[in-house]
């Protein structure tokens, strides 16, 4: 554990000065309302520990939604320089590799669909498999087919009739991370993924119908296809059991690699290997494969959701007018070029529970968004709301082009389950015009609104800190959970 003292830099930035084994300072994006919870569960201590990683540059960072995680805090960002001994750490990616969100905008008006809302939620619950161990609505893949998914990502889904190629244009990395190698993914991981493609999972994963409640920037909202009163669909899921197994497999590899390369760790959970080492390259190839599985997974679920809505409403695809605003990933490590101390460097950027937030000046942003910046999706809890923000130049200069991925937990799942009765919570949500369908009542209790930080405060801090400009607020109206 690294000993540290916190220094307030400004109203939205706190610094942990470099001390002891820290190679760079730590920085936390938060205000007075958020910093207490970030420090109370040792997330700040984890930031200081991350700052000790070999090859780290700039700062070890935590976003406003940060809370304690495995090795890295959830909401943690760190960039290492592979050419300066920089490492890759599975703890900086997480177990659910490429857990992410995709937002679908529609032409549906809330007032028109409200009378049929329960039917729509029931349809999504039926048509998108969810829950622990759920199996997909598509035929189970054999090993050869699954390996194609691991190397093609969302493009595999399009080639097999799920979604369209236009959807790939507004998916981060076009839905396929380069460098994936299915052959380095273990047989156990492949086996766990064979029957789970097109499934939501459980925990904080969801498929959520919402209504655009407030627009902060009319021009950007229009570019994104969002308008007040219109219905949206957000899907939050990841790489399921396959990604979990990839992480678990490589944690054992990295523990041995840390010893092999003489890397001293303040926390064993930060086990790592040099990016250019055989272990580092293998993990990156397996991680990319799991990330591609996640993109294919969300792409298929989006297709299932579109068809479900069309069927229940008795309308055509044209009448639905569904458009993929964006699919943004978190829990990933990517090679990106960033300027550090005036020098452009190719870095390995870890984002764990953090989202890319690039401005339109970056070539990675889809051409349609170059004028306004990349959409940043920040989901809140199922009873409050979510935000769509835009990537900024400030994020590029201050956080390696990163923003937060949600509200962030303030209550453990066990505590939430003990303090909230699922039946009472469902009734309370219904009274606020939110219909919830869940496979397991415990999931409802665990995901209660009180378990999360105030999403409005989190989004406000993003905006004030200049790392995510608020564009629109979306209120949940129908939620499907595992």
DRENDO-888352 format. One record per residue (C-alpha): residue number from 1; residue in three letters; chain; z, y, x. Coordinates in nm, 4 decimals, padded with zeros to 6 digits. Example, Ala and Ser with C-alpha at 12.3 -4.5 7.8 and 13.67 -1.06 7.14 Angstrom:
2
> resi resn chain Z Y X
> 1 ALA A 00.7800 -00.4500 01.2300;
> 2 SER A 00.7140 -00.1060 01.3670;
% end
This chain:
482
> resi resn chain Z Y X
> 1 UNK A 00.0000 00.0000 00.0000;
> 2 UNK A -00.0908 00.3468 00.1249;
> 3 UNK A 00.1700 00.6226 00.0919;
> 4 UNK A 00.0227 00.9446 -00.0422;
> 5 UNK A 00.0945 01.2853 -00.1931;
> 6 UNK A -00.1137 01.4410 -00.4680;
> 7 UNK A -00.2596 01.7913 -00.4262;
> 8 UNK A -00.4078 01.9840 -00.7174;
> 9 UNK A -00.7461 02.1288 -00.6145;
> 10 UNK A -00.8337 02.2922 -00.9483;
> 11 UNK A -00.7828 02.2366 -01.3211;
> 12 UNK A -00.9833 01.9133 -01.3201;
> 13 UNK A -00.9541 01.7780 -00.9646;
> 14 UNK A -00.6643 01.6215 -00.7754;
> 15 UNK A -00.6798 01.5128 -00.4134;
> 16 UNK A -00.4977 01.2440 -00.2171;
> 17 UNK A -00.5140 01.3720 00.1442;
> 18 UNK A -00.6247 01.1287 00.4111;
> 19 UNK A -00.3232 00.9592 00.5632;
> 20 UNK A -00.2352 00.6311 00.7309;
> 21 UNK A -00.5242 00.3859 00.7156;
> 22 UNK A -00.7268 00.6029 00.4777;
> 23 UNK A -01.0721 00.6820 00.6210;
> 24 UNK A -01.1497 00.9512 00.3613;
> 25 UNK A -00.9436 01.1476 00.1065;
> 26 UNK A -00.9140 01.0309 -00.2525;
> 27 UNK A -01.0110 01.2433 -00.5505;
> 28 UNK A -00.9234 01.2059 -00.9170;
> 29 UNK A -01.1087 01.3917 -01.1928;
> 30 UNK A -00.8431 01.4712 -01.4534;
> 31 UNK A -00.6427 01.7522 -01.6072;
> 32 UNK A -00.2671 01.7843 -01.6589;
> 33 UNK A -00.2881 01.5758 -01.9775;
> 34 UNK A -00.4607 01.2806 -01.8094;
> 35 UNK A -00.3199 01.2717 -01.4570;
> 36 UNK A 00.0217 01.1401 -01.5637;
> 37 UNK A -00.1187 00.8216 -01.7192;
> 38 UNK A -00.3535 00.7688 -01.4235;
> 39 UNK A -00.0602 00.7808 -01.1820;
> 40 UNK A 00.1843 00.5895 -01.4007;
> 41 UNK A -00.0027 00.2575 -01.3818;
> 42 UNK A -00.0790 00.2807 -01.0060;
> 43 UNK A -00.4467 00.3714 -01.0472;
> 44 UNK A -00.3953 00.6595 -00.8030;
> 45 UNK A -00.2420 00.4186 -00.5525;
> 46 UNK A -00.5524 00.2044 -00.5847;
> 47 UNK A -00.7709 00.5089 -00.5117;
> 48 UNK A -00.5783 00.5588 -00.1862;
> 49 UNK A -00.6257 00.1924 -00.0996;
> 50 UNK A -01.0003 00.2056 -00.1658;
> 51 UNK A -01.0186 00.4988 00.0774;
> 52 UNK A -00.9306 00.2511 00.3539;
> 53 UNK A -01.2502 00.0456 00.3193;
> 54 UNK A -01.4760 00.0300 00.6278;
> 55 UNK A -01.7773 00.2583 00.6098;
> 56 UNK A -01.6593 00.4583 00.3098;
> 57 UNK A -01.7941 00.8146 00.2981;
> 58 UNK A -01.7048 01.1324 00.1111;
> 59 UNK A -01.4157 01.0428 -00.1166;
> 60 UNK A -01.2701 00.7447 -00.2967;
> 61 UNK A -01.2983 00.8610 -00.6572;
> 62 UNK A -01.1445 00.8010 -00.9981;
> 63 UNK A -01.2895 00.9242 -01.3266;
> 64 UNK A -01.0866 01.0725 -01.6181;
> 65 UNK A -01.0642 00.7309 -01.7884;
> 66 UNK A -00.9189 00.5627 -01.4789;
> 67 UNK A -00.6517 00.2953 -01.5111;
> 68 UNK A -00.5249 00.0015 -01.3086;
> 69 UNK A -00.7762 -00.2726 -01.2310;
> 70 UNK A -00.8472 -00.5557 -00.9884;
> 71 UNK A -00.8607 -00.3987 -00.6405;
> 72 UNK A -01.0400 -00.0834 -00.7499;
> 73 UNK A -00.9084 00.1110 -01.0459;
> 74 UNK A -01.1227 00.0798 -01.3569;
> 75 UNK A -01.3031 00.4125 -01.3501;
> 76 UNK A -01.3328 00.3952 -00.9706;
> 77 UNK A -01.6276 00.5043 -00.7554;
> 78 UNK A -01.6819 00.4549 -00.3817;
> 79 UNK A -01.9868 00.4815 -00.1570;
> 80 UNK A -02.0164 00.3019 00.1758;
> 81 UNK A -02.2783 00.3454 00.4471;
> 82 UNK A -02.4288 00.0056 00.5394;
> 83 UNK A -02.5508 00.1437 00.8713;
> 84 UNK A -02.1977 00.2519 00.9666;
> 85 UNK A -02.0249 -00.0791 00.8992;
> 86 UNK A -02.0052 -00.0144 00.5255;
> 87 UNK A -01.8829 -00.3006 00.3085;
> 88 UNK A -01.9510 -00.4416 -00.0352;
> 89 UNK A -01.6443 -00.5416 -00.2376;
> 90 UNK A -01.6533 -00.7468 -00.5611;
> 91 UNK A -01.3353 -00.5644 -00.6629;
> 92 UNK A -01.5448 -00.2469 -00.6718;
> 93 UNK A -01.7846 -00.4046 -00.9209;
> 94 UNK A -01.5549 -00.6085 -01.1434;
> 95 UNK A -01.5615 -00.9416 -01.3187;
> 96 UNK A -01.7976 -00.8487 -01.6022;
> 97 UNK A -02.0933 -00.7498 -01.3849;
> 98 UNK A -02.3126 -00.4865 -01.5515;
> 99 UNK A -02.0953 -00.4533 -01.8538;
> 100 UNK A -02.2736 -00.1584 -02.0115;
> 101 UNK A -02.3759 00.0335 -02.3231;
> 102 UNK A -02.7022 00.0957 -02.4991;
> 103 UNK A -02.7490 00.3489 -02.7769;
> 104 UNK A -03.0093 00.3223 -03.0483;
> 105 UNK A -03.1003 00.6309 -03.2529;
> 106 UNK A -03.2496 00.5805 -03.6008;
> 107 UNK A -03.4095 00.7910 -03.8732;
> 108 UNK A -03.1512 00.6692 -04.1247;
> 109 UNK A -02.9372 00.9330 -04.2955;
> 110 UNK A -02.5709 00.8416 -04.3320;
> 111 UNK A -02.5469 00.9523 -04.6946;
> 112 UNK A -02.8379 00.7222 -04.7820;
> 113 UNK A -02.6950 00.4071 -04.6207;
> 114 UNK A -02.3256 00.4599 -04.6997;
> 115 UNK A -02.3397 00.2616 -05.0274;
> 116 UNK A -02.4810 -00.0369 -04.8348;
> 117 UNK A -02.2634 00.0017 -04.5262;
> 118 UNK A -02.0542 -00.3095 -04.5804;
> 119 UNK A -02.3712 -00.5151 -04.6239;
> 120 UNK A -02.5092 -00.3738 -04.3001;
> 121 UNK A -02.1906 -00.4547 -04.1063;
> 122 UNK A -02.1811 -00.8060 -04.2547;
> 123 UNK A -02.5431 -00.8522 -04.1510;
> 124 UNK A -02.4778 -00.7460 -03.7920;
> 125 UNK A -02.1721 -00.9731 -03.7812;
> 126 UNK A -02.3872 -01.2637 -03.8990;
> 127 UNK A -02.6916 -01.1930 -03.6803;
> 128 UNK A -02.5231 -01.1042 -03.3476;
> 129 UNK A -02.3043 -01.3925 -03.2258;
> 130 UNK A -01.9665 -01.2704 -03.1054;
> 131 UNK A -01.6276 -01.3973 -02.9930;
> 132 UNK A -01.4975 -01.6091 -02.7054;
> 133 UNK A -01.7361 -01.8916 -02.6209;
> 134 UNK A -01.9974 -01.7762 -02.8733;
> 135 UNK A -02.3487 -01.9106 -02.8351;
> 136 UNK A -02.6682 -01.7148 -02.8716;
> 137 UNK A -02.8956 -01.6731 -03.1709;
> 138 UNK A -03.1834 -01.7782 -02.9471;
> 139 UNK A -03.2545 -02.1345 -02.8281;
> 140 UNK A -03.0394 -02.2519 -02.5380;
> 141 UNK A -03.2234 -02.2026 -02.2109;
> 142 UNK A -03.2697 -02.4683 -01.9493;
> 143 UNK A -03.1918 -02.3997 -01.5832;
> 144 UNK A -03.5483 -02.2978 -01.4954;
> 145 UNK A -03.5719 -02.0535 -01.7868;
> 146 UNK A -03.2331 -01.9020 -01.7118;
> 147 UNK A -03.3271 -01.8409 -01.3501;
> 148 UNK A -03.6273 -01.6436 -01.4748;
> 149 UNK A -03.3876 -01.4277 -01.6772;
> 150 UNK A -03.1755 -01.3712 -01.3662;
> 151 UNK A -03.4728 -01.2407 -01.1709;
> 152 UNK A -03.6638 -01.0560 -01.4457;
> 153 UNK A -03.3808 -00.9102 -01.6554;
> 154 UNK A -03.4775 -00.7258 -01.9742;
> 155 UNK A -03.8468 -00.7779 -01.8960;
> 156 UNK A -03.7954 -01.1491 -01.9648;
> 157 UNK A -03.6679 -01.0576 -02.3122;
> 158 UNK A -03.9742 -00.8414 -02.3820;
> 159 UNK A -04.2081 -01.1167 -02.2602;
> 160 UNK A -04.0449 -01.3540 -02.5096;
> 161 UNK A -04.0720 -01.1244 -02.8111;
> 162 UNK A -03.7399 -00.9408 -02.8015;
> 163 UNK A -03.7769 -00.5629 -02.8048;
> 164 UNK A -04.0696 -00.3739 -02.6556;
> 165 UNK A -04.1842 -00.2539 -02.3165;
> 166 UNK A -04.1138 00.1030 -02.4343;
> 167 UNK A -03.7438 00.0077 -02.4406;
> 168 UNK A -03.7570 -00.0669 -02.0686;
> 169 UNK A -03.8511 00.2926 -01.9914;
> 170 UNK A -03.5120 00.4180 -02.1124;
> 171 UNK A -03.3079 00.1384 -01.9584;
> 172 UNK A -03.1404 00.2050 -01.6235;
> 173 UNK A -03.3448 00.0413 -01.3462;
> 174 UNK A -03.5932 -00.0497 -01.6227;
> 175 UNK A -03.3571 -00.3377 -01.6971;
> 176 UNK A -03.4029 -00.5194 -01.3671;
> 177 UNK A -03.2075 -00.4653 -01.0467;
> 178 UNK A -03.4098 -00.5345 -00.7335;
> 179 UNK A -03.2972 -00.8004 -00.4870;
> 180 UNK A -03.1800 -01.0589 -00.7377;
> 181 UNK A -03.1930 -01.4193 -00.6204;
> 182 UNK A -03.1137 -01.6862 -00.8773;
> 183 UNK A -03.0784 -01.9464 -00.6016;
> 184 UNK A -02.7519 -01.7957 -00.4752;
> 185 UNK A -02.5924 -01.8146 -00.8208;
> 186 UNK A -02.3715 -02.1227 -00.8468;
> 187 UNK A -02.4508 -02.4131 -01.0771;
> 188 UNK A -02.1257 -02.3420 -01.2601;
> 189 UNK A -02.2311 -01.9809 -01.3277;
> 190 UNK A -02.5766 -02.0928 -01.4445;
> 191 UNK A -02.4187 -02.3493 -01.6747;
> 192 UNK A -02.1913 -02.0855 -01.8299;
> 193 UNK A -02.4890 -01.8583 -01.8954;
> 194 UNK A -02.7278 -02.1116 -02.0479;
> 195 UNK A -02.6025 -02.0790 -02.4056;
> 196 UNK A -02.4643 -01.7256 -02.4113;
> 197 UNK A -02.7749 -01.5084 -02.3920;
> 198 UNK A -02.7831 -01.2735 -02.6905;
> 199 UNK A -02.4076 -01.2804 -02.7534;
> 200 UNK A -02.1568 -00.9987 -02.7766;
> 201 UNK A -01.8431 -01.1631 -02.6439;
> 202 UNK A -01.4922 -01.0428 -02.7223;
> 203 UNK A -01.2304 -00.7970 -02.5966;
> 204 UNK A -01.3585 -00.4413 -02.5840;
> 205 UNK A -01.7201 -00.5439 -02.6479;
> 206 UNK A -01.8713 -00.4257 -02.9743;
> 207 UNK A -02.1758 -00.3481 -03.1845;
> 208 UNK A -02.1045 -00.0229 -03.3643;
> 209 UNK A -02.2849 00.1736 -03.6312;
> 210 UNK A -02.2086 00.5436 -03.6049;
> 211 UNK A -02.3129 00.8792 -03.7405;
> 212 UNK A -02.3878 01.1840 -03.5275;
> 213 UNK A -02.1000 01.4058 -03.6312;
> 214 UNK A -02.1398 01.7066 -03.4033;
> 215 UNK A -02.4089 01.8372 -03.1700;
> 216 UNK A -02.2982 02.0472 -02.8718;
> 217 UNK A -02.6428 02.1059 -02.7220;
> 218 UNK A -02.9202 02.1092 -02.9816;
> 219 UNK A -03.2063 02.1071 -02.7330;
> 220 UNK A -03.0823 01.8108 -02.5307;
> 221 UNK A -02.9850 01.6236 -02.8483;
> 222 UNK A -03.3378 01.6713 -02.9781;
> 223 UNK A -03.4837 01.5345 -02.6535;
> 224 UNK A -03.2517 01.2328 -02.6874;
> 225 UNK A -03.3577 01.1843 -03.0517;
> 226 UNK A -03.0136 01.2634 -03.1952;
> 227 UNK A -02.9489 01.4784 -03.5028;
> 228 UNK A -02.6396 01.5451 -03.7126;
> 229 UNK A -02.6019 01.3074 -04.0038;
> 230 UNK A -02.8272 01.0408 -03.8510;
> 231 UNK A -02.7133 00.6816 -03.8020;
> 232 UNK A -02.6883 00.5269 -03.4548;
> 233 UNK A -02.6120 00.1831 -03.3148;
> 234 UNK A -02.4234 00.1327 -02.9901;
> 235 UNK A -02.3914 -00.2061 -02.8185;
> 236 UNK A -02.1316 -00.2648 -02.5473;
> 237 UNK A -02.1472 -00.5981 -02.3654;
> 238 UNK A -02.2173 -00.7489 -02.0262;
> 239 UNK A -02.3044 -01.0650 -01.8356;
> 240 UNK A -02.0611 -01.2912 -02.0225;
> 241 UNK A -01.9320 -01.6072 -01.8529;
> 242 UNK A -02.2126 -01.6060 -01.5972;
> 243 UNK A -02.1106 -01.2716 -01.4479;
> 244 UNK A -01.7442 -01.3640 -01.4515;
> 245 UNK A -01.8199 -01.6819 -01.2591;
> 246 UNK A -02.0329 -01.4984 -01.0022;
> 247 UNK A -01.7421 -01.2630 -00.9339;
> 248 UNK A -01.4905 -01.5470 -00.9149;
> 249 UNK A -01.7126 -01.7478 -00.6802;
> 250 UNK A -01.7580 -01.4589 -00.4384;
> 251 UNK A -01.3964 -01.3456 -00.4322;
> 252 UNK A -01.3226 -01.6683 -00.2434;
> 253 UNK A -01.6174 -01.6004 -00.0124;
> 254 UNK A -01.5036 -01.2427 00.0526;
> 255 UNK A -01.1447 -01.3342 00.1284;
> 256 UNK A -01.2727 -01.5568 00.4091;
> 257 UNK A -01.5268 -01.2925 00.5164;
> 258 UNK A -01.2582 -01.0237 00.5462;
> 259 UNK A -01.0731 -01.2409 00.7943;
> 260 UNK A -01.3939 -01.3407 00.9728;
> 261 UNK A -01.4962 -00.9790 01.0362;
> 262 UNK A -01.1444 -00.8567 01.1164;
> 263 UNK A -01.1215 -00.6237 00.8175;
> 264 UNK A -00.7644 -00.5093 00.7538;
> 265 UNK A -00.6959 -00.4642 00.3840;
> 266 UNK A -00.4141 -00.2686 00.2162;
> 267 UNK A -00.4667 -00.4956 -00.0854;
> 268 UNK A -00.6064 -00.8500 -00.0768;
> 269 UNK A -00.7965 -00.7733 -00.3987;
> 270 UNK A -01.0177 -00.5381 -00.1950;
> 271 UNK A -01.1628 -00.8334 -00.0023;
> 272 UNK A -01.5102 -00.7464 00.1210;
> 273 UNK A -01.7836 -00.8071 00.3762;
> 274 UNK A -02.0220 -00.5788 00.5632;
> 275 UNK A -02.3271 -00.5037 00.3495;
> 276 UNK A -02.5556 -00.6336 00.6255;
> 277 UNK A -02.3643 -00.9595 00.6736;
> 278 UNK A -02.4862 -01.2914 00.5262;
> 279 UNK A -02.1917 -01.2887 00.2832;
> 280 UNK A -02.2620 -00.9305 00.1792;
> 281 UNK A -02.6319 -00.9945 00.1215;
> 282 UNK A -02.5634 -01.3092 -00.0804;
> 283 UNK A -02.3126 -01.1348 -00.3049;
> 284 UNK A -02.5533 -00.8453 -00.3687;
> 285 UNK A -02.8302 -01.0911 -00.4607;
> 286 UNK A -02.6016 -01.2828 -00.6984;
> 287 UNK A -02.4580 -00.9619 -00.8444;
> 288 UNK A -02.8127 -00.8325 -00.9132;
> 289 UNK A -02.8958 -01.1600 -01.0883;
> 290 UNK A -02.5886 -01.1290 -01.3110;
> 291 UNK A -02.6767 -00.7651 -01.3806;
> 292 UNK A -03.0233 -00.8727 -01.4917;
> 293 UNK A -02.8698 -01.1307 -01.7242;
> 294 UNK A -02.6615 -00.8533 -01.8815;
> 295 UNK A -02.9659 -00.6324 -01.9407;
> 296 UNK A -03.1519 -00.9207 -02.1033;
> 297 UNK A -02.8431 -00.9946 -02.3114;
> 298 UNK A -02.8161 -00.6398 -02.4485;
> 299 UNK A -03.1927 -00.6198 -02.4990;
> 300 UNK A -03.1902 -00.9322 -02.7164;
> 301 UNK A -02.8910 -00.8117 -02.9181;
> 302 UNK A -03.0624 -00.4787 -02.9813;
> 303 UNK A -03.3652 -00.6673 -03.1145;
> 304 UNK A -03.1408 -00.8793 -03.3389;
> 305 UNK A -02.9670 -00.5653 -03.4657;
> 306 UNK A -03.2950 -00.3900 -03.5481;
> 307 UNK A -03.4167 -00.6879 -03.7476;
> 308 UNK A -03.0813 -00.7203 -03.9229;
> 309 UNK A -03.0826 -00.3571 -04.0364;
> 310 UNK A -03.4440 -00.3777 -04.1527;
> 311 UNK A -03.3694 -00.6958 -04.3500;
> 312 UNK A -03.0565 -00.5628 -04.5210;
> 313 UNK A -03.2180 -00.2297 -04.6110;
> 314 UNK A -03.5538 -00.3815 -04.7024;
> 315 UNK A -03.7414 -00.1389 -04.4786;
> 316 UNK A -04.0052 -00.1560 -04.2078;
> 317 UNK A -03.9619 -00.0955 -03.8386;
> 318 UNK A -04.1383 00.2380 -03.8854;
> 319 UNK A -03.8985 00.3422 -04.1620;
> 320 UNK A -03.5995 00.2473 -03.9475;
> 321 UNK A -03.7407 00.4642 -03.6704;
> 322 UNK A -03.5170 00.3013 -03.4113;
> 323 UNK A -03.5441 00.4396 -03.0593;
> 324 UNK A -03.3500 00.3298 -02.7529;
> 325 UNK A -03.1867 00.6481 -02.6269;
> 326 UNK A -03.0598 00.4785 -02.3111;
> 327 UNK A -02.8987 00.1700 -02.1638;
> 328 UNK A -02.6517 00.2603 -01.8914;
> 329 UNK A -02.4612 00.0107 -01.6817;
> 330 UNK A -02.1152 00.0135 -01.5324;
> 331 UNK A -01.9510 -00.2498 -01.3120;
> 332 UNK A -02.2257 -00.2506 -01.0524;
> 333 UNK A -02.3075 -00.1628 -00.6916;
> 334 UNK A -02.6424 00.0001 -00.6140;
> 335 UNK A -02.8266 00.1417 -00.3158;
> 336 UNK A -02.8892 00.5132 -00.3630;
> 337 UNK A -02.9677 00.8088 -00.1399;
> 338 UNK A -02.7025 01.0837 -00.1461;
> 339 UNK A -02.6301 01.3891 00.0629;
> 340 UNK A -02.3012 01.3743 00.2540;
> 341 UNK A -02.2015 01.6735 00.4666;
> 342 UNK A -02.5585 01.7993 00.4532;
> 343 UNK A -02.7125 01.4685 00.5631;
> 344 UNK A -02.9108 01.2394 00.3329;
> 345 UNK A -02.7883 00.8824 00.3625;
> 346 UNK A -02.8715 00.5525 00.1950;
> 347 UNK A -02.5420 00.4328 00.0519;
> 348 UNK A -02.4029 00.1370 -00.1365;
> 349 UNK A -02.2417 00.3002 -00.4398;
> 350 UNK A -01.9746 00.0986 -00.6220;
> 351 UNK A -01.9163 00.2007 -00.9839;
> 352 UNK A -01.6443 -00.0005 -01.1537;
> 353 UNK A -01.5879 00.1158 -01.5088;
> 354 UNK A -01.7943 00.4187 -01.4159;
> 355 UNK A -02.1420 00.5265 -01.5204;
> 356 UNK A -02.4330 00.6818 -01.3368;
> 357 UNK A -02.4809 01.0457 -01.4406;
> 358 UNK A -02.7918 01.1731 -01.2637;
> 359 UNK A -02.9507 01.5111 -01.3320;
> 360 UNK A -03.3207 01.5364 -01.4107;
> 361 UNK A -03.3995 01.6228 -01.0481;
> 362 UNK A -03.3582 01.2566 -00.9505;
> 363 UNK A -03.6636 01.0320 -00.9592;
> 364 UNK A -03.4535 00.7487 -01.1056;
> 365 UNK A -03.4243 00.9405 -01.4351;
> 366 UNK A -03.6934 00.8456 -01.6916;
> 367 UNK A -03.9724 01.1056 -01.7097;
> 368 UNK A -03.8885 01.1826 -02.0721;
> 369 UNK A -03.5432 01.3062 -01.9593;
> 370 UNK A -03.6356 01.4875 -01.6371;
> 371 UNK A -03.5953 01.8277 -01.8057;
> 372 UNK A -03.2421 01.7650 -01.9356;
> 373 UNK A -03.0870 01.4851 -01.7274;
> 374 UNK A -02.9985 01.1230 -01.7859;
> 375 UNK A -02.8055 01.0312 -02.1017;
> 376 UNK A -02.4466 00.9307 -02.0260;
> 377 UNK A -02.2799 00.7108 -02.2899;
> 378 UNK A -01.9018 00.7446 -02.3218;
> 379 UNK A -01.7661 00.5203 -02.5989;
> 380 UNK A -01.4200 00.5790 -02.7398;
> 381 UNK A -01.2048 00.3576 -02.9601;
> 382 UNK A -01.3236 00.2086 -03.2886;
> 383 UNK A -01.1323 00.4583 -03.4992;
> 384 UNK A -01.2158 00.7854 -03.3279;
> 385 UNK A -01.5583 00.8416 -03.1788;
> 386 UNK A -01.7917 00.8329 -02.8806;
> 387 UNK A -01.9783 01.0951 -02.6804;
> 388 UNK A -02.3279 01.1260 -02.5480;
> 389 UNK A -02.3334 01.3473 -02.2396;
> 390 UNK A -02.6014 01.4496 -01.9919;
> 391 UNK A -02.6034 01.3928 -01.6168;
> 392 UNK A -02.5574 01.7011 -01.4001;
> 393 UNK A -02.6170 01.8412 -01.0537;
> 394 UNK A -02.2373 01.8728 -01.0298;
> 395 UNK A -02.1973 01.4986 -01.0655;
> 396 UNK A -02.4584 01.4478 -00.7962;
> 397 UNK A -02.2723 01.6701 -00.5493;
> 398 UNK A -01.9131 01.5799 -00.6416;
> 399 UNK A -01.9033 01.2156 -00.7565;
> 400 UNK A -02.2149 01.0473 -00.6145;
> 401 UNK A -02.3805 01.1093 -00.9508;
> 402 UNK A -02.1080 00.9341 -01.1489;
> 403 UNK A -01.9149 00.9871 -01.4691;
> 404 UNK A -01.6700 00.7844 -01.6768;
> 405 UNK A -01.7611 00.4902 -01.8980;
> 406 UNK A -01.5182 00.5332 -02.1867;
> 407 UNK A -01.1797 00.6581 -02.2967;
> 408 UNK A -00.9706 00.4310 -02.0726;
> 409 UNK A -00.6749 00.2173 -02.1752;
> 410 UNK A -00.3195 00.3468 -02.1840;
> 411 UNK A -00.1678 00.0346 -02.3405;
> 412 UNK A -00.2010 -00.3256 -02.2264;
> 413 UNK A -00.3636 -00.5758 -02.4598;
> 414 UNK A -00.0335 -00.7592 -02.4973;
> 415 UNK A 00.1554 -00.4405 -02.5863;
> 416 UNK A -00.1133 -00.3367 -02.8339;
> 417 UNK A -00.1080 -00.6779 -02.9998;
> 418 UNK A 00.2703 -00.6678 -03.0365;
> 419 UNK A 00.2830 -00.3143 -03.1752;
> 420 UNK A -00.0081 -00.3231 -03.4217;
> 421 UNK A -00.0664 -00.5555 -03.7152;
> 422 UNK A -00.4356 -00.6353 -03.7566;
> 423 UNK A -00.4277 -00.6312 -04.1366;
> 424 UNK A -00.2611 -00.2913 -04.1574;
> 425 UNK A -00.4953 -00.1529 -03.8928;
> 426 UNK A -00.8070 -00.2731 -04.0762;
> 427 UNK A -00.6792 -00.1145 -04.3975;
> 428 UNK A -00.6064 00.2137 -04.2190;
> 429 UNK A -00.9543 00.2187 -04.0626;
> 430 UNK A -01.1142 00.1483 -04.4013;
> 431 UNK A -00.9278 00.4466 -04.5460;
> 432 UNK A -01.1020 00.6553 -04.2789;
> 433 UNK A -01.4428 00.5103 -04.3782;
> 434 UNK A -01.4666 00.2678 -04.0859;
> 435 UNK A -01.5564 -00.0913 -04.1752;
> 436 UNK A -01.4579 -00.3492 -03.9126;
> 437 UNK A -01.5623 -00.7129 -03.8892;
> 438 UNK A -01.3982 -00.9199 -03.6155;
> 439 UNK A -01.3969 -01.2871 -03.5186;
> 440 UNK A -01.0311 -01.2750 -03.4110;
> 441 UNK A -00.7527 -01.0625 -03.5602;
> 442 UNK A -00.5892 -01.0347 -03.2171;
> 443 UNK A -00.8959 -00.8490 -03.0921;
> 444 UNK A -00.8462 -00.5875 -03.3643;
> 445 UNK A -00.4858 -00.5316 -03.2593;
> 446 UNK A -00.5726 -00.5225 -02.8893;
> 447 UNK A -00.8434 -00.2618 -02.9494;
> 448 UNK A -00.6397 -00.0315 -03.1723;
> 449 UNK A -00.6994 00.3437 -03.1275;
> 450 UNK A -00.3510 00.3932 -02.9802;
> 451 UNK A -00.4429 00.1666 -02.6881;
> 452 UNK A -00.6844 00.4274 -02.5515;
> 453 UNK A -00.6784 00.7805 -02.4196;
> 454 UNK A -00.8022 01.0596 -02.6433;
> 455 UNK A -01.1815 01.0476 -02.6063;
> 456 UNK A -01.2125 01.4157 -02.6973;
> 457 UNK A -00.9903 01.5122 -02.4041;
> 458 UNK A -01.1766 01.2808 -02.1680;
> 459 UNK A -01.5155 01.4255 -02.2698;
> 460 UNK A -01.3825 01.7805 -02.2470;
> 461 UNK A -01.2635 01.7169 -01.8899;
> 462 UNK A -01.6018 01.5695 -01.7967;
> 463 UNK A -01.7661 01.8862 -01.9226;
> 464 UNK A -01.5207 02.1249 -01.7560;
> 465 UNK A -01.5441 01.9352 -01.4282;
> 466 UNK A -01.9221 01.9661 -01.4411;
> 467 UNK A -01.9933 01.5925 -01.4129;
> 468 UNK A -02.1075 01.5274 -01.7703;
> 469 UNK A -02.2323 01.7910 -02.0135;
> 470 UNK A -02.1382 01.7148 -02.3754;
> 471 UNK A -02.4422 01.6697 -02.5984;
> 472 UNK A -02.3209 01.4969 -02.9160;
> 473 UNK A -02.0180 01.3304 -03.0727;
> 474 UNK A -02.0680 01.0120 -03.2732;
> 475 UNK A -01.8175 00.8918 -03.5334;
> 476 UNK A -01.7882 00.5151 -03.5932;
> 477 UNK A -01.8660 00.3911 -03.9458;
> 478 UNK A -01.9070 00.0171 -03.8962;
> 479 UNK A -01.7827 -00.2023 -03.6111;
> 480 UNK A -01.8456 -00.5650 -03.5160;
> 481 UNK A -01.6101 -00.7243 -03.2617;
> 482 UNK A -01.5417 -01.0699 -03.1248;
% end
